[in-house]
Amino acid sequence: MLVCLRSYYHSYYKLKPNEALIIAATMPEQCLYWNFQLNNYWMESLDYRFYPIHVNSDLATYLPSSVEDKAQEKKKKFIICVCHDEVIYRHDLLPTELRSHPATSINWLSTAGHSMGTMCFRWLCTEQFEHPSCTLVQLEVKDQSSDLHEHAATATPAKPSQPANQNENDEKDEDEKVQSLLKQDFTESESSLIDTTSTNTSEKPLEQTTDLVSDENADATTAKTQSKKQGGKKKKKKKSKQRL
């Protein structure tokens, strides 16, 4: 009978721009799955679409096993480096003891612009395991502002610079386009108002005239009926007088 046991580690981090959190762990021999994830202050996942904020047993890169120690060959060790996005993948900024490991064997995770947050580590379907260790290290940045700016410039391709006159001309063209669009909208709104008022004014007098005509017809019919009634009464009086 296989019992699936889960072990969780919940913690929080707070890093300065020149700091990194190193998490070292060893994957147990019997482990179905493991994963590590960074979250924000409210334990919500960070933006995994644009930043590397999680790693698991399938995506992780493991340290090469030493040939001398045969007992450790079956155990897979791995290192997770949590740092800010400005210094991610900067293997040359790590302390000397960490630079001895290949750059590709370190699992880099980004805080995605958060200076503090929470993190979660999980073992799935394992009974015997070693607790992961966390170490806060200082990155070897001599001039932090200049070095980080240089890294940002090399990481993101710079846009081709344009002369000042061309930029001014482009801004003027954009302003003219916006003004022309606003004028078109204004004229269209005015024309629509004129059309609606003209249709309303042309319809209302027709309704009023039809009402007047119908009222006049009604008055004429009532007058005719009244005159017929009065004529009938006069004829009856004449006949009664002749009999007398």
C-alpha positions in Angstrom: 0.0 0.0 0.0 1.5 3.3 -1.1 0.9 6.2 1.2 1.3 9.6 -0.4 2.8 11.9 2.2 3.2 15.6 1.7 5.7 17.9 3.4 5.5 21.6 3.2 7.8 24.5 4.1 6.4 27.9 4.3 8.6 31.0 4.9 9.1 34.6 3.8 12.0 36.6 2.3 13.2 40.2 2.3 16.1 41.0 0.0 18.1 44.2 -0.6 19.2 45.0 -4.2 22.7 43.5 -3.5 21.5 40.4 -1.7 20.5 36.9 -2.8 18.9 33.9 -1.0 20.7 30.5 -1.6 18.5 27.4 -1.0 20.4 24.1 -1.1 18.5 20.8 -1.0 18.9 17.1 -1.8 16.2 15.2 -3.6 15.2 12.1 -1.7 15.7 8.7 -3.3 11.9 8.0 -3.2 10.2 11.2 -4.1 7.4 11.4 -6.6 7.6 15.2 -7.1 8.9 18.4 -5.5 8.5 22.1 -6.3 9.5 25.5 -5.0 7.5 28.7 -5.6 7.8 32.4 -4.8 4.7 34.4 -3.8 3.9 37.9 -2.8 3.0 39.2 0.7 -0.5 37.7 0.6 0.8 34.3 -0.6 -0.3 34.9 -4.2 1.7 33.6 -7.1 4.0 36.1 -8.8 3.8 36.7 -12.5 5.1 33.4 -13.9 4.3 34.5 -17.5 7.3 36.9 -17.7 9.5 35.9 -14.7 11.1 32.6 -13.5 9.4 32.3 -10.1 9.1 28.5 -9.7 11.1 25.3 -10.2 10.2 21.7 -9.8 11.7 18.2 -10.1 11.3 18.1 -13.9 12.5 21.6 -14.6 15.4 21.8 -12.2 19.1 21.3 -13.0 21.1 19.2 -10.5 24.7 19.4 -9.4 27.0 16.9 -11.0 27.6 14.0 -8.5 31.1 13.5 -7.2 32.9 10.3 -8.4 34.8 9.8 -5.2 31.7 9.5 -3.0 29.7 6.6 -4.5 27.1 6.8 -1.7 26.0 10.3 -2.9 25.6 9.3 -6.6 22.0 8.4 -6.2 21.1 11.6 -4.4 20.5 14.6 -6.5 21.5 17.9 -5.1 20.4 21.2 -6.4 20.8 24.9 -5.6 18.2 27.6 -6.0 19.2 31.3 -6.1 16.5 33.8 -5.3 17.4 37.4 -6.3 16.1 40.5 -7.9 15.5 40.6 -11.6 18.3 43.2 -12.2 21.0 40.7 -11.0 19.5 37.4 -12.2 21.9 35.0 -14.0 24.9 37.0 -12.7 27.1 34.1 -11.9 30.1 36.4 -11.5 28.4 38.3 -8.6 28.0 35.2 -6.4 30.5 34.4 -3.6 33.6 32.4 -4.5 32.3 29.2 -3.0 29.2 29.3 -5.3 31.1 30.4 -8.3 32.9 27.0 -8.2 29.7 25.4 -9.4 28.8 25.6 -13.1 26.6 28.5 -14.0 24.1 26.2 -15.7 23.7 24.1 -12.5 22.1 26.9 -10.5 18.4 27.4 -10.7 17.8 31.2 -10.8 14.5 32.6 -9.6 13.4 36.3 -9.8 11.4 38.2 -7.2 9.6 40.0 -10.1 10.1 43.4 -8.6 9.1 42.5 -5.0 11.5 43.3 -2.2 9.7 41.0 0.2 7.3 38.1 0.0 6.6 34.4 0.8 7.9 31.1 -0.5 6.8 27.5 -0.4 8.7 24.3 -0.7 6.9 20.9 -1.1 8.0 17.2 -1.1 5.4 14.8 -2.5 5.2 11.1 -1.6 8.3 10.7 0.5 9.0 9.8 4.0 12.7 10.3 4.6 14.2 13.6 3.4 16.8 16.2 4.4 15.6 19.6 5.3 16.6 22.3 2.8 19.0 25.0 4.0 18.7 28.8 3.4 21.6 31.2 3.3 21.5 34.9 2.7 24.6 36.0 0.7 26.0 39.4 -0.3 26.5 39.9 -4.0 30.0 41.1 -4.9 28.9 44.4 -6.5 31.6 47.1 -6.1 29.7 50.0 -7.7 26.1 48.8 -7.5 24.5 51.6 -9.5 26.9 51.4 -12.5 27.2 47.6 -12.6 23.5 47.0 -12.5 22.8 49.6 -15.1 25.4 48.0 -17.4 23.8 44.6 -16.9 20.3 46.1 -17.7 21.7 47.7 -20.8 23.2 44.5 -22.0 20.2 42.4 -21.1 17.7 44.6 -22.9 18.6 45.7 -26.5 18.8 49.5 -26.7 16.6 51.3 -29.2 18.4 53.3 -32.0 18.8 56.9 -31.0 17.2 59.5 -33.1 18.2 63.2 -33.5 16.4 65.8 -31.5 14.9 67.5 -34.6 13.4 64.3 -35.8 11.9 63.6 -32.4 10.3 67.1 -32.3 8.9 66.6 -35.8 7.5 63.3 -34.9 5.8 64.8 -31.8 4.4 67.6 -34.0 3.0 65.1 -36.5 1.4 63.1 -33.7 -0.2 66.3 -32.3 -1.5 67.3 -35.7 -3.0 63.8 -36.2 -4.7 64.0 -32.8 -6.1 67.4 -33.5 -7.5 66.4 -36.9 -9.2 63.4 -35.3 -10.7 65.6 -32.7 -12.0 68.0 -35.3 -13.5 65.1 -37.3 -15.3 63.8 -34.2 -16.6 67.3 -33.4 -17.9 67.9 -36.9 -19.5 64.5 -37.0 -21.2 65.1 -33.7 -22.5 68.6 -34.9 -23.9 67.1 -38.2 -25.6 64.3 -36.2 -27.2 67.0 -34.0 -28.4 69.0 -37.0 -29.9 65.9 -38.6 -31.8 64.9 -35.4 -33.2 68.4 -34.9 -34.3 68.7 -38.5 -36.1 65.4 -38.4 -37.7 66.3 -35.1 -38.9 69.7 -36.3 -40.2 68.3 -39.6 -42.2 65.6 -37.9 -43.8 67.6 -35.1 -45.9 70.1 -37.2 -47.3 67.2 -39.3 -48.5 65.6 -36.1 -50.0 68.8 -34.9 -51.7 69.5 -38.3 -53.2 66.0 -38.4 -54.5 66.5 -34.9 -56.1 69.8 -35.9 -57.7 68.3 -39.0 -59.1 65.4 -37.1 -60.4 67.9 -34.4 -62.1 70.0 -37.1 -63.7 67.0 -38.7 -64.9 65.9 -35.3 -66.5 69.3 -34.7 -68.1 69.3 -38.2 -69.7 65.9 -37.6 -71.0 66.9 -34.2 -72.5 70.1 -35.6 -74.2 68.1 -38.4 -75.7 65.6 -35.9 -76.9 68.4 -33.7 -78.5 70.3 -36.7 -80.3 67.1 -37.8 -81.7 66.6 -34.3 -83.0 70.2 -34.1 -84.6 69.8 -37.6 -86.3 66.7 -36.6 -87.7 68.4 -33.5 -89.1 71.3 -35.5 -90.9 68.9 -38.0 -92.5 67.1 -35.1 -93.8 70.4 -33.7 -95.3 71.4 -37.0 -97.1 68.1 -37.4 -98.6 68.4 -33.9 -99.9 71.9 -34.6 -101.6 70.9 -37.8 -103.4 68.1 -36.0 -104.7 70.5 -33.4 
